[in-house]
Amino acid sequence: MVGNNQVHPGTLDVRDDPSMATMLFMLINLIVEDRISRPKQIEELHQKLPETARKQIEDRDKAAATATVSY
């Protein structure tokens, strides 16, 4: 972890380790893949399903969202 010192804009520390920058870019890529790329890929696959299958999935998801949990 690089700490709070590294999040303030307008300053560069020439002592920063290039391997740290590489790791941070890898982390950014993982976040983008998880939050943007993967959901788009899943949606593309979903849209390739037959209409009846998509309707069944939507109905299942609606039922699950409205189901009440009883203990």
Sequence and secondary structure as in RCSB ss.txt:
>XXXX:A:sequence
MVGNNQVHPGTLDVRDDPSMATMLFMLINLIVEDRISRPKQIEELHQKLPETARKQIEDRDKAAATATVSY
>XXXX:A:secstr
   GGGG TT   TT  HHHHHHHHHHHHHHHIIIIIHHHHHHHHHHTS HHHHHHHHHHHHHHHH     
